[in-house]
Amino acid sequence: MNKKLGLNQNESATKLMVNNILSKSDDVSRQYQVELTINASNYRLITASKYQ
């Protein structure tokens, strides 16, 4: 996941960032410059990539 995001951090820090984004989904912003693709039927994260 870090490779697609262009980040140099450990996996737990990346998971925490993604969870923070998902927990604030009602307040969508571009604070993290990340694009998340979520499965509509089970709400699982499919991909996380750098927002262009």
C-alpha atoms as an extended CHARMM CRD file, in Angstrom:
* protein
*
        52  EXT
         1         1  MET       CA              0.0000000000        0.0000000000        0.0000000000  PROA      1               0.0000000000
         2         2  ASN       CA              2.8150000000        2.4350000000        0.7900000000  PROA      2               0.0000000000
         3         3  LYS       CA              4.2540000000        2.0400000000       -2.7180000000  PROA      3               0.0000000000
         4         4  LYS       CA              1.0670000000        3.2380000000       -4.4420000000  PROA      4               0.0000000000
         5         5  LEU       CA              0.7160000000        6.0630000000       -1.9340000000  PROA      5               0.0000000000
         6         6  GLY       CA              4.3250000000        7.1340000000       -2.3140000000  PROA      6               0.0000000000
         7         7  LEU       CA              4.8450000000        6.9860000000        1.4440000000  PROA      7               0.0000000000
         8         8  ASN       CA              7.8060000000        5.9120000000        3.4930000000  PROA      8               0.0000000000
         9         9  GLN       CA              6.1300000000        4.7240000000        6.6850000000  PROA      9               0.0000000000
        10        10  ASN       CA              5.3990000000        1.4200000000        8.3730000000  PROA      10              0.0000000000
        11        11  GLU       CA              2.2560000000       -0.5840000000        7.6660000000  PROA      11              0.0000000000
        12        12  SER       CA              0.5560000000        0.2450000000       10.9720000000  PROA      12              0.0000000000
        13        13  ALA       CA              0.9310000000        4.0030000000       10.3600000000  PROA      13              0.0000000000
        14        14  THR       CA             -0.5970000000        3.5980000000        6.9060000000  PROA      14              0.0000000000
        15        15  LYS       CA             -3.4980000000        1.5450000000        8.2840000000  PROA      15              0.0000000000
        16        16  LEU       CA             -4.1050000000        4.2070000000       10.9470000000  PROA      16              0.0000000000
        17        17  MET       CA             -4.1840000000        6.9240000000        8.2840000000  PROA      17              0.0000000000
        18        18  VAL       CA             -6.6670000000        4.9570000000        6.1470000000  PROA      18              0.0000000000
        19        19  ASN       CA             -8.8670000000        4.2570000000        9.1820000000  PROA      19              0.0000000000
        20        20  ASN       CA             -8.8550000000        7.9650000000       10.0510000000  PROA      20              0.0000000000
        21        21  ILE       CA             -9.9660000000        8.8390000000        6.5340000000  PROA      21              0.0000000000
        22        22  LEU       CA            -12.7240000000        6.2220000000        6.5460000000  PROA      22              0.0000000000
        23        23  SER       CA            -13.9980000000        7.2020000000       10.0020000000  PROA      23              0.0000000000
        24        24  LYS       CA            -14.4730000000       10.7850000000        8.7940000000  PROA      24              0.0000000000
        25        25  SER       CA            -16.1390000000        9.8480000000        5.5190000000  PROA      25              0.0000000000
        26        26  ASP       CA            -18.9790000000       12.3400000000        6.1040000000  PROA      26              0.0000000000
        27        27  ASP       CA            -16.4230000000       15.1600000000        6.0820000000  PROA      27              0.0000000000
        28        28  VAL       CA            -14.6020000000       14.4710000000        2.8020000000  PROA      28              0.0000000000
        29        29  SER       CA            -11.4680000000       16.5130000000        2.3200000000  PROA      29              0.0000000000
        30        30  ARG       CA             -8.1820000000       16.2740000000        0.4620000000  PROA      30              0.0000000000
        31        31  GLN       CA             -6.0930000000       16.5580000000        3.5860000000  PROA      31              0.0000000000
        32        32  TYR       CA             -4.2370000000       13.3060000000        2.9600000000  PROA      32              0.0000000000
        33        33  GLN       CA             -4.0360000000       13.5170000000       -0.8560000000  PROA      33              0.0000000000
        34        34  VAL       CA             -5.2110000000        9.8890000000       -1.0300000000  PROA      34              0.0000000000
        35        35  GLU       CA             -7.8020000000        8.2180000000       -3.2280000000  PROA      35              0.0000000000
        36        36  LEU       CA             -9.4980000000        5.1760000000       -1.6740000000  PROA      36              0.0000000000
        37        37  THR       CA            -11.4910000000        2.6410000000       -3.6630000000  PROA      37              0.0000000000
        38        38  ILE       CA            -14.0970000000        0.9010000000       -1.4980000000  PROA      38              0.0000000000
        39        39  ASN       CA            -16.1590000000       -2.1680000000       -2.4050000000  PROA      39              0.0000000000
        40        40  ALA       CA            -19.8000000000       -0.9870000000       -2.4330000000  PROA      40              0.0000000000
        41        41  SER       CA            -21.2790000000       -4.2980000000       -1.3170000000  PROA      41              0.0000000000
        42        42  ASN       CA            -19.0780000000       -5.0520000000        1.7110000000  PROA      42              0.0000000000
        43        43  TYR       CA            -17.2830000000       -1.6950000000        2.2840000000  PROA      43              0.0000000000
        44        44  ARG       CA            -13.8300000000       -3.2520000000        2.2130000000  PROA      44              0.0000000000
        45        45  LEU       CA            -10.8570000000       -1.2460000000        1.0100000000  PROA      45              0.0000000000
        46        46  ILE       CA             -9.8090000000       -2.3260000000       -2.4830000000  PROA      46              0.0000000000
        47        47  THR       CA             -6.9780000000        0.1190000000       -3.2520000000  PROA      47              0.0000000000
        48        48  ALA       CA             -5.3710000000        3.2000000000       -1.8380000000  PROA      48              0.0000000000
        49        49  SER       CA             -3.4150000000        5.4120000000       -4.1780000000  PROA      49              0.0000000000
        50        50  LYS       CA             -1.9670000000        8.8890000000       -4.2980000000  PROA      50              0.0000000000
        51        51  TYR       CA             -4.4930000000       11.5160000000       -5.4160000000  PROA      51              0.0000000000
        52        52  GLN       CA             -3.4430000000       13.1670000000       -8.6700000000  PROA      52              0.0000000000
